[in-house]
Amino acid sequence: MTETAADFAPVTVQLLKPIKNGDQTITSLTFAEPCAGDMCGADLVSGDFQKGLAVFSGMCGVPLPVLKTLSARDIKRITAETKHLLGE
């Protein structure tokens, strides 16, 4: 199967539990295909789970400390809905 740009279009995930970034309430996150810099962000933290969140941070532009407040259910959904962007 030939991949097209549409196969890697950004993916928006509606959160089951909104998160806060300062005064902003975030109800959805939009993830783009990661670039090398996004992947390198994982090298700046330790632990496999935190490395995954660091890549997601780069993909959606939301700081890692904010993503650490995501619910487990939302993380599971984000992982499932963005895995094709990561080549899985």
Backbone as CSV, one residue per row, in Angstrom:
resi,resn,N_x,N_y,N_z,CA_x,CA_y,CA_z,C_x,C_y,C_z
1,MET,0.835,-1.171,0.000,0.000,0.000,0.000,0.887,1.244,0.000
2,THR,0.571,2.214,-0.823,1.315,3.458,-0.898,0.765,4.444,0.123
3,GLU,1.671,5.029,0.899,1.265,6.020,1.887,1.149,7.383,1.211
4,THR,0.168,8.154,1.666,-0.012,9.507,1.157,0.070,10.493,2.317
5,ALA,0.169,11.776,1.995,0.213,12.802,3.042,-1.030,12.740,3.925
6,ALA,-2.163,12.375,3.336,-3.409,12.294,4.105,-3.331,11.223,5.190
7,ASP,-2.506,10.199,4.972,-2.351,9.143,5.970,-1.700,9.669,7.248
8,PHE,-1.017,10.804,7.129,-0.284,11.348,8.256,-0.785,12.739,8.655
9,ALA,-2.035,13.008,8.318,-2.654,14.273,8.705,-2.755,14.333,10.230
10,PRO,-2.715,15.529,10.796,-2.853,15.650,12.250,-4.136,14.982,12.761
11,VAL,-4.042,14.467,13.971,-5.146,13.753,14.614,-5.558,14.525,15.864
12,THR,-6.843,14.829,15.976,-7.365,15.496,17.174,-8.065,14.470,18.048
13,VAL,-7.685,14.464,19.312,-8.273,13.551,20.294,-9.024,14.385,21.328
14,GLN,-10.334,14.135,21.440,-11.142,14.788,22.468,-10.836,14.117,23.806
15,LEU,-10.532,14.911,24.805,-10.196,14.357,26.113,-11.450,14.015,26.905
16,LEU,-11.402,12.895,27.579,-12.501,12.512,28.461,-12.481,13.372,29.719
17,LYS,-11.272,13.757,30.138,-11.088,14.600,31.320,-10.198,15.775,30.909
18,PRO,-10.758,16.987,30.815,-9.954,18.153,30.424,-8.763,18.355,31.360
19,ILE,-7.720,18.985,30.814,-6.533,19.314,31.591,-6.338,20.828,31.545
20,LYS,-5.494,21.350,32.426,-5.257,22.802,32.515,-3.818,23.105,32.152
21,ASN,-3.644,24.178,31.391,-2.324,24.746,31.106,-2.413,26.205,31.543
22,GLY,-2.023,26.457,32.777,-2.218,27.782,33.360,-3.702,28.047,33.516
23,ASP,-4.188,29.138,32.932,-5.614,29.473,33.001,-6.423,28.812,31.892
24,GLN,-5.751,28.159,30.957,-6.429,27.555,29.799,-6.882,26.133,30.114
25,THR,-8.147,25.855,29.836,-8.669,24.495,29.943,-8.570,23.842,28.566
26,ILE,-7.937,22.677,28.524,-7.728,21.963,27.266,-8.685,20.781,27.218
27,THR,-9.550,20.772,26.202,-10.531,19.693,26.061,-10.193,18.743,24.922
28,SER,-9.244,19.126,24.082,-8.790,18.253,22.999,-7.336,18.562,22.700
29,LEU,-6.646,17.591,22.147,-5.252,17.763,21.744,-5.120,17.334,20.290
30,THR,-4.355,18.101,19.509,-4.113,17.760,18.114,-2.656,17.373,17.958
31,PHE,-2.447,16.179,17.437,-1.113,15.604,17.291,-0.715,15.552,15.824
32,ALA,0.485,16.060,15.531,1.054,15.985,14.195,2.108,14.876,14.165
33,GLU,2.439,14.430,12.971,3.512,13.451,12.833,4.769,14.041,13.467
34,PRO,5.470,13.280,14.318,6.634,13.844,14.992,7.808,14.041,14.038
35,CYS,8.564,15.094,14.302,9.819,15.306,13.584,10.955,14.776,14.473
36,ALA,12.162,14.809,13.959,13.305,14.298,14.715,13.448,15.028,16.052
37,GLY,13.209,16.333,16.050,13.319,17.090,17.291,12.338,16.633,18.348
38,ASP,11.128,16.274,17.918,10.132,15.753,18.861,10.622,14.446,19.476
39,MET,11.226,13.614,18.651,11.733,12.333,19.134,12.919,12.547,20.080
40,CYS,13.754,13.543,19.784,14.907,13.845,20.638,14.468,14.301,22.024
41,GLY,13.280,14.880,22.115,12.768,15.306,23.411,12.707,14.167,24.407
42,ALA,12.544,12.957,23.913,12.495,11.785,24.791,13.836,11.531,25.465
43,ASP,14.924,11.974,24.827,16.251,11.773,25.412,16.500,12.666,26.624
44,LEU,15.657,13.662,26.811,15.859,14.612,27.898,15.233,14.166,29.214
45,VAL,14.495,13.066,29.174,13.834,12.558,30.384,14.186,11.089,30.570
46,SER,13.938,10.580,31.765,14.209,9.175,32.039,12.898,8.416,32.210
47,GLY,12.947,7.138,31.992,11.773,6.281,32.137,11.004,6.162,30.848
48,ASP,10.661,4.948,30.482,9.980,4.696,29.204,8.659,5.441,29.083
49,PHE,7.874,5.459,30.139,6.569,6.109,30.071,6.724,7.615,29.880
50,GLN,7.648,8.198,30.638,7.874,9.637,30.531,8.442,9.998,29.151
51,LYS,9.250,9.114,28.570,9.780,9.337,27.225,8.635,9.399,26.210
52,GLY,7.666,8.495,26.357,6.501,8.524,25.474,5.719,9.815,25.600
53,LEU,5.531,10.272,26.827,4.829,11.543,27.034,5.619,12.712,26.449
54,ALA,6.948,12.639,26.503,7.776,13.705,25.930,7.593,13.784,24.417
55,VAL,7.487,12.631,23.762,7.237,12.626,22.316,5.855,13.208,22.036
56,PHE,4.843,12.794,22.791,3.496,13.358,22.626,3.518,14.872,22.820
57,SER,4.306,15.350,23.787,4.422,16.783,24.038,4.902,17.510,22.783
58,GLY,5.921,16.970,22.144,6.415,17.562,20.912,5.398,17.513,19.789
59,MET,4.642,16.431,19.742,3.654,16.239,18.676,2.470,17.191,18.787
60,CYS,2.123,17.587,20.025,0.938,18.435,20.202,1.271,19.837,20.681
61,GLY,2.529,20.085,21.056,2.921,21.427,21.466,2.489,21.822,22.863
62,VAL,2.106,20.856,23.668,1.709,21.124,25.056,2.865,20.677,25.954
63,PRO,3.275,21.501,26.917,4.416,21.147,27.766,4.238,19.811,28.489
64,LEU,5.345,19.112,28.648,5.337,17.812,29.322,4.680,17.859,30.705
65,PRO,4.988,18.842,31.552,4.326,18.856,32.872,2.798,18.898,32.775
66,VAL,2.277,19.536,31.746,0.822,19.591,31.554,0.309,18.218,31.123
67,LEU,1.018,17.562,30.202,0.578,16.234,29.760,0.623,15.213,30.890
68,LYS,1.459,15.436,31.875,1.529,14.510,33.016,0.244,14.506,33.828
69,THR,-0.656,15.458,33.573,-1.934,15.493,34.293,-3.042,14.767,33.531
70,LEU,-2.723,14.199,32.361,-3.718,13.437,31.596,-4.184,12.215,32.376
71,SER,-5.421,11.842,32.196,-5.931,10.619,32.819,-5.370,9.406,32.076
72,ALA,-5.328,8.289,32.749,-4.843,7.051,32.128,-5.710,6.678,30.926
73,ARG,-7.020,6.898,31.029,-7.907,6.584,29.898,-7.581,7.442,28.684
74,ASP,-7.299,8.725,28.914,-6.958,9.598,27.795,-5.615,9.214,27.179
75,ILE,-4.647,8.849,28.001,-3.347,8.422,27.468,-3.519,7.178,26.600
76,LYS,-4.334,6.253,27.050,-4.579,5.032,26.275,-5.215,5.376,24.922
77,ARG,-6.172,6.287,24.911,-6.837,6.688,23.666,-5.869,7.420,22.741
78,ILE,-5.065,8.317,23.297,-4.084,9.051,22.490,-3.101,8.081,21.849
79,THR,-2.630,7.132,22.621,-1.693,6.143,22.101,-2.307,5.369,20.942
80,ALA,-3.538,4.934,21.100,-4.208,4.154,20.048,-4.457,4.991,18.791
81,GLU,-4.852,6.249,18.971,-5.236,7.079,17.829,-4.064,7.723,17.110
82,THR,-2.868,7.690,17.708,-1.703,8.323,17.077,-0.616,7.340,16.675
83,LYS,-0.813,6.049,16.933,0.269,5.097,16.681,0.712,5.080,15.219
84,HIS,-0.210,5.321,14.285,0.190,5.337,12.875,1.112,6.512,12.563
85,LEU,1.003,7.609,13.325,1.892,8.752,13.143,3.321,8.438,13.576
86,LEU,3.456,7.425,14.421,4.761,7.011,14.931,5.326,5.820,14.160
87,GLY,4.660,5.449,13.072,5.150,4.349,12.247,4.801,2.970,12.767
88,GLU,3.831,2.909,13.650,3.423,1.596,14.210,2.236,1.055,13.446
